[in-house]
Amino acid sequence: MAEEKSTRRLHQARIALGFVLGSVGTLFVTAVAGDLQYTPGGLPFGWFFVWLMTTLGSIPLGIVMLTGAQWRTVPLAQRRGPAMGYLFAGFVNVLGFALQLAAQSAGPVVWLPVALYALALFVIYARLYASGETTKEELFP
């Protein structure tokens, strides 16, 4: 019963990931190409709120999918893909926000969170995928 519930939640998370990646991609294009309606502060109108919601929704969900106790009923091989997708969506959001700030001449310090997040994402990816799953080979079948 618990496995069925977790599997259903994983399926819902995969569907939601498509919507999150779509909105993150749109936000990134908006950050790079610009928007016609700017607020007095310089950021595109409505961009920051959607950026904040997708960032606060995707990064914690990716972390919880990898480390949360409720998700451990689902094998890691099934949940690591969606979790990395949510973490990648958070990276694209951080990169888009850094591009917005760099366009407003915020200075080189704005790239530090992007670099740290990219390093953390690389370490997580290497730990999940590059290590591979060790399977025991049968010596005597």
C-alpha positions as CSV (number, residue, x, y, z in Angstrom):
1,M,0.0,0.0,0.0
2,A,2.8,2.4,0.9
3,E,4.8,1.5,-2.2
4,E,1.7,2.1,-4.4
5,K,1.2,5.5,-2.8
6,S,4.8,6.4,-3.3
7,T,4.8,5.2,-6.9
8,R,1.7,7.3,-7.6
9,R,3.4,10.3,-6.1
10,L,6.5,9.7,-8.2
11,H,4.3,9.6,-11.3
12,Q,2.6,12.9,-10.3
13,A,6.1,14.4,-9.7
14,R,7.2,13.3,-13.2
15,I,4.1,15.0,-14.8
16,A,4.6,18.1,-12.7
17,L,8.3,18.2,-13.8
18,G,7.2,18.8,-17.4
19,F,5.2,21.8,-16.3
20,V,8.1,23.1,-14.1
21,L,10.6,22.7,-16.9
22,G,8.3,24.5,-19.4
23,S,7.8,27.4,-17.1
24,V,11.6,27.5,-16.2
25,G,12.5,27.5,-19.9
26,T,10.0,30.3,-20.6
27,L,11.5,32.3,-17.7
28,F,15.0,31.7,-18.9
29,V,14.1,32.9,-22.4
30,T,12.4,36.0,-20.9
31,A,15.5,36.6,-18.8
32,V,17.8,36.4,-21.9
33,A,15.6,38.2,-24.5
34,G,14.0,40.6,-22.1
35,D,10.4,41.6,-21.7
36,L,8.4,44.7,-22.9
37,Q,6.9,45.6,-19.5
38,Y,9.5,46.5,-16.9
39,T,8.9,47.5,-13.4
40,P,10.8,50.6,-12.1
41,G,13.4,48.3,-10.5
42,G,14.3,46.9,-13.9
43,L,13.1,43.2,-13.7
44,P,10.3,42.1,-16.1
45,F,6.8,42.5,-14.7
46,G,5.7,39.2,-13.0
47,W,9.0,37.5,-13.7
48,F,10.3,37.5,-10.2
49,F,7.2,36.0,-8.6
50,V,7.0,33.1,-11.0
51,W,10.8,32.7,-10.7
52,L,10.5,32.6,-6.9
53,M,7.7,30.0,-6.9
54,T,9.4,27.7,-9.3
55,T,12.7,27.9,-7.5
56,L,11.1,27.3,-4.1
57,G,9.1,24.5,-5.5
58,S,11.7,22.7,-7.5
59,I,15.0,22.7,-5.4
60,P,13.5,21.4,-2.1
61,L,11.4,18.8,-3.9
62,G,14.5,17.5,-5.7
63,I,16.4,17.3,-2.4
64,V,13.6,15.6,-0.6
65,M,13.1,13.1,-3.5
66,L,16.8,12.1,-3.0
67,T,17.0,12.1,0.8
68,G,13.5,12.1,2.2
69,A,12.3,9.2,4.3
70,Q,9.0,9.0,2.6
71,W,10.6,8.6,-0.8
72,R,12.8,5.7,0.2
73,T,10.1,3.2,-0.5
74,V,10.7,3.9,-4.2
75,P,14.0,2.6,-5.5
76,L,16.7,5.2,-6.1
77,A,17.0,4.2,-9.8
78,Q,13.4,5.3,-10.4
79,R,13.4,8.6,-8.4
80,R,16.9,9.9,-9.3
81,G,15.9,11.1,-12.8
82,P,12.9,13.3,-11.6
83,A,15.0,14.5,-8.7
84,M,17.8,15.6,-10.9
85,G,15.3,17.2,-13.2
86,Y,13.9,19.4,-10.4
87,L,17.5,20.3,-9.3
88,F,18.3,21.2,-12.9
89,A,15.2,23.4,-13.1
90,G,16.5,25.2,-10.0
91,F,19.9,25.6,-11.6
92,V,18.3,27.2,-14.7
93,N,16.4,29.5,-12.5
94,V,19.5,30.6,-10.6
95,L,21.3,31.1,-13.9
96,G,18.4,33.2,-15.3
97,F,18.3,35.4,-12.2
98,A,22.1,35.9,-12.4
99,L,21.8,36.9,-16.0
100,Q,19.1,39.5,-15.0
101,L,21.3,40.9,-12.3
102,A,24.4,40.9,-14.5
103,A,22.5,42.8,-17.2
104,Q,21.8,45.5,-14.5
105,S,25.6,45.6,-13.7
106,A,25.5,43.9,-10.4
107,G,29.1,42.8,-10.5
108,P,31.0,39.5,-10.7
109,V,29.8,38.3,-7.3
110,V,26.5,37.4,-8.8
111,W,28.1,34.4,-10.5
112,L,29.3,32.8,-7.2
113,P,25.9,31.2,-6.4
114,V,25.7,29.9,-10.0
115,A,29.1,28.3,-9.8
116,L,28.5,26.8,-6.3
117,Y,25.1,25.4,-7.5
118,A,26.7,24.0,-10.6
119,L,29.4,22.3,-8.5
120,A,26.8,20.8,-6.1
121,L,24.8,19.6,-9.1
122,F,27.8,18.0,-10.6
123,V,28.7,16.2,-7.3
124,I,25.2,14.9,-6.9
125,Y,25.1,13.8,-10.5
126,A,28.4,12.0,-10.2
127,R,27.4,10.3,-7.0
128,L,24.1,9.1,-8.4
129,Y,25.0,8.2,-12.0
130,A,28.7,7.9,-12.5
131,S,29.2,5.5,-9.6
132,G,26.8,3.1,-11.3
133,E,24.9,0.4,-9.5
134,T,27.0,-2.5,-8.3
135,T,25.3,-5.7,-9.1
136,K,26.5,-9.1,-7.9
137,E,27.5,-11.4,-10.7
138,E,26.6,-15.0,-10.1
139,L,29.7,-17.2,-10.3
140,F,27.7,-20.4,-10.4
141,P,24.4,-20.0,-12.2
